[in-house]
Amino acid sequence: MQLTVPVSLRVVVAGCLFASFAILANMISFVMIGKINERVPESERISYLWWGTEVRTRFKQLYPKSRLVLLLDSCVVLMVLCFLFMVIRDLVFK
């Protein structure tokens, strides 16, 4: 008995791109946390293990001219588009 699911190459590529953008967005967030922690007192530092949406806002306040926020937003948008492509492609051409 063979348990294989036919998946097109486009869906596999979209999945790999989705994962790549997710990892890149996470790495950018870590860079932003590091830059935030350099500027704020020790009591206001953000943990690398437990953080949320405050990273983007705080970074934008401390570094208003930095393009890291734009890069992070671009990664998130591209990640969502890849996910939608995978879902729509799988549903329409099933």
Buried (B, 14 or more C-beta within 10 A) or exposed (E): EEEEEEEEEEBEEBBEBBEBBBEBBEEBBEEBBEBBBEEEEEEEEBEEEEBEEEBBEBBBEBBEEEEBBEBBEBBBEBBEBBBEBBEEBBEEEE
